[in-house]
Amino acid sequence: MEQRIYISHLLSDNEMREVIAQTNAGVECIDFSISENLDSLNANIESYRERLKSIGTKRLIIHGPFLDLNPMSFDSEIVRVTKLRFDQAYEAARELGADKIVYHTCFNPTVYFLTGWAERTAEFYREFLEDKHDVETVIENLYDEQWEPIKEVITRVDNEKLRVCFDIGHAHCNSSLTEHEWVENLKEFITHVHLHDNFGEKDSHLCLGEGTAAWENLLKSFSDSEDVTYTIECNTKSDVLKSYERIQKYF
C-alpha cells in the first residue's frame, strides 16, 4: 500500500525523514510550485535530488506552479508565461524521475466565466503535451465549483497523459456538490487524490477525521482502482501520521 501513498512536503526535511521512515511513503514536492525556485531551476533540481536522498525515498510527485498563472487567459503573454513555468516544473519532474506532476486548473469563479473556459484550457494542454511523454500530468480542482468543465477538458484533449487529481478538501469547501458527485462523474479519469479535511468553510488541511469531508466514502469508492495514488496534505507531522494510520484499513 505504501507504494501508492505520498506525503506533501509541507513539513521540514527532518520531519519528512521521520515520516518516510515510519510509512515508507513517497514525497509530493511543492518546491517547484514556487517561481523563485524555477528562476534557478538547474540548481534547485540538484538540490532537491540530494534532499530526497537525505529524506530517504526516490518516489516522487511534483506539484507544479499556479500563483499568477492561467492556462486559459485571453492575454497571450500570460499564456506564454504560464507555459514557461509549467515547462520548467515538468523538466524538474522529468529530471527527478517523478511519477506524476500536478497542475491546478487555475479557474477562479470570482474572476472568470465558464463560457469557453474548457475549450481554451484544452487548447493549452494539447499544445503543452505535444512533447511531454515521460511524466503523467494531472489537473487538480481548487476553486472549481463543478466537475463538468474539468471532464470536458480531459475529453477534448484526449491524451492518456492528461488525467485528474481530485482534491477532496478543495471540493468540500469550494463546491456545493458532494464529494460523491465529483468522484462518480470523474472516476474514470482520476489517477491521483489529495487527502486532507476541513469543515466545509475554508481550506484548513486538517487531519483526516477531524473535519466533515467524506474521505472514508472516497477511499471505499476507489477500493478497486489499484492505479490511483494518494497524497496526504496535512500541515503537521502528527496530523500526517494520524491520517496515514486512519487510511490503512481501506487498502
N, C-alpha and C positions, 0 to 999 in steps of 0.2 A: 504493500500500500504506500510505503514511504516514497516509492519511485514516482508517484503521481502527486505528491504534496510538495509545495514550495512555501517559503516564508518570505514575506515582503521585508526588504532591507530597511525597515523603519527604525530598527534598533542599532545600537553601537556595534562595531565589529566584534568586540569582546562578547557581548550578549548574543550576537548571531552565532559565534563559535560555540557557545554553550548550548544554544537551542539546537543547532545542527548536530552536535554530538549526542544529544538526547533523542532526537527524532529521525536522524538520517534523511532529513528533507533536503530539497534544493533551495535555491535563493531566487527571488524575483528582485532584480536590481532596479533601483529608482534613480541612480546617478545620471543616467543618460536621458532622463526627462528634464534635466536642468541645463539651460542654454549655456551657462558659463563652462560647464564640463564639455559641451560639444565644441566650444571655441578652441579647446586644447585636446582634440579628440584622441590622437595617437597616444599622447602621454597618459591620458585617463584610461584608455583601453589597457595599456600595460600595467598601470597602477591597479586597476580592478582585477586584472588577471592574478597579480600577486596577492591581493586581498582575498580572493576566492580560495587560493591555496591555504592561506592562514585560517580562513573560516572553516575549511575542511570539506568542500564539495566542488564538483565540476558541473553539477546540474544547474542550469541557469535559464531563467526567463528575463527578458529585458522589458522594462516599461518605458515606452517612448515619450517624447516631449508633447506638451499640449498647451502650455500657457502662451497666450497671444497668437496662437496658430489657428488656422481654419481651412480645411481642405476644400470647402465649397464656396469660399469667398468670391465675391464679384470683382474684387480687386486683384488683378493679375500678379502684382508684386507680393501680396500676402500669400497667394497660392505658391508663388516661386519660393518664398522663404519657408513656407510650410513643407514643401517637398525637400528643400535643402536640409532642414532639421530632421525630417523623417528619414531621409537617406543616411544622414550621419549616425542616427541611432541604429538603423538597420545594419550599417557597417560594423558598429560595435557588437551587435548581436552575432553577426557572421564571424567576426574575428574571435569572439569569445566562445563560439560553439553553442550559442543559446538554442534552446528547443523552440521557443516562440518569442514573438515581440508583440506588445500590447500598445495600441494607439486608441485614445479616446475618440469618440465620434466628433467632439468639439461643437456639438449642437447646443445652442443656448436659446431656450424658448422665449426669453425676455427680450432678445435682440432680433432673432431671425424667424421668418415664417417657414413652414414646412413645404410650401409650394416650390417645387423644383429642387428641394434640398437633396433628395435621394439621387436624382438624376445627375446633379453636379458632383456630389460626393463619389458616385460610382465612376464618373468620368476621371476624377482624380486618381482613384485606386487602380483603374485599368491601366493608366499610364505608369503609375508608381510601380506596379507589379510586373511590368514588362521584362525587367532584367533582374527580378528577385526570385531566385529558385531554391535558396538554401534554408530559409527560416520561415516557418508558418507565421502569418500575420493575422492577428485577431483584433477586432474593433470592439471597444468597451462602451457600454451605456454609462453616462454620468448624469447630466441634467435631462436626459431624454425622458419624455412622458409616455411615449408609445413605442411598441415593438415594431409596428408595421414599416416605418421608414428604414429601420436597420435591416429588416428582411428584404426590403426592396433593393437596398444597396448590394447585398450579397448576391441576390438573384440576377441583378443587372450586370455585375462584374463577372459572374460565372467563372470563377477561378478557385480551384480547390485549395490554393494557398491563402485564401481570404476566408476567415471564419469569425465567430463571435466569442467575445469574452463577456459572460454575464456577471455583473456585479450586483449581488443580492442587496447589499447595503444601499447602493445608489438607487436601485429600483424601489426599495422600501420607503425611502424618504423623499424621492423626487417624482414619483409616479402614483397616480390614484389606482392604477391597475395592481392586481395581486401578483405576487411572485409566481404563483401557479400559472397565471395567464401569460406572463413573459416566457416561462420555460416551455409551456405547452406549445406555443406558437414558434419558438426559435430553437427548440431542442435539436432538430436535425442539423443545425449549423453551429451549435455551442460546443466548443472543444476546450474551453478554459473557463474557470469560475473563480471569482474573488469572494472570499468568505469573511464577513465581519457583521456586526449587529448594531442596531440603533432603535430608537423608539418611534421612528417614522416622522421625526421633526427635523433632524439635522444629521449630517454625515459624521457620526461620532466614532466609528471604528472601534466599537466595544467588543468585548469577548463574546463569542457565540453563546447564546442562552441568557445574556444579561440585557437584552432588548426584546423587541417584539417581531423581528423578522422571522419568516417561516423557513429557516435554514434546514431544519430536520426534514421537512417535506421535500425541499430541494434535493438533498442528498439521496433520499429514497427514490426520487424520480430519475436519478442518474445511476441507480444501482446496476443497471445492465449496460452501462456505457464505459467500457474499460479504457477508452482512449481519451477520456476527459481528464484534464489536470486541474489542480486546485491551488490557490494561493491564500494563505491566512494573512489578512491585513489588519493586524492589531498594533496598538501603539506601545504596549509594554510587554516585557518578557513573560510576566506571569499570565497575561491575557492570551498570548500566543500559545503557551504550553497548555493552559486550560482548554483553549479551543481545540488544540490538537488532540487532547485526550477525549474530548466530547464527540469528535467525529469518528473515532476509532471503530465503533460498532457498525457504522454504515459502510465499511469496506470489508 
